[in-house]
Amino acid sequence: MTAQPNHARASLPRQRGAVLFVSLIFLLALTLLGVVLARTQTTEERLSQNDANHDIAIEAAGATLRFAEMNISQGNYTAFAQNTAGLYLLDPTSGSAYTSSIWSTAADVLTYTGTALASVSAAPQFMVEQLPSVAMPGTSLGACQQGYGGNGCVQVFQITAHASGGDQSGNATLRSIYERQ
């Protein structure tokens, strides 16, 4: 092989590393894109887990409402006049006994003891308030206003249930009105 003369080498352009610089910038951009996509994926996983926990809490609170309604229909709750242990008479002058802090004192609420609920982090809690009775058609309204319940009167209960999901990040509080003749 013959060596090129010096004048041939001089006519070649000098390489200054431009391709290396452009490649490094492109690699940096791809790395940043990968990091952003990984963080987005992690955030979406957390949001999905929180949503699943909240759904579990709603289902558990709903099951607790049905549990309380079943017990009311069977006449299992009778100590409303004592206004303790999760059973309260509604006081028309002061309103509901419910406060958001009621769940922190176990003696103020009832605990769900029905069929095991899968995936909940703690047993749901609930409280029942007996509301003034309502007269059925043909019954004297005065007879129902004298007390809670009686012939021809419908007993009305307000049930509030509170449940957690798979961990403490998802909670739900539901309320229902239940009538019993």
Secondary structure by P-SEA (a helix, b strand, c coil): cccccaaaaaacccccaaaaaaaaaaaaaaaaaaaaaaaaaaaaaaaaaaaaaaaaaaaaaaaaaaaaaaaaaacccccccccccccccccccccccccccccccccccccccccccccccbbbbbbbbbccccccccccccccccccccccbbbbbbbbbbbccccccbbbbbbbccccc
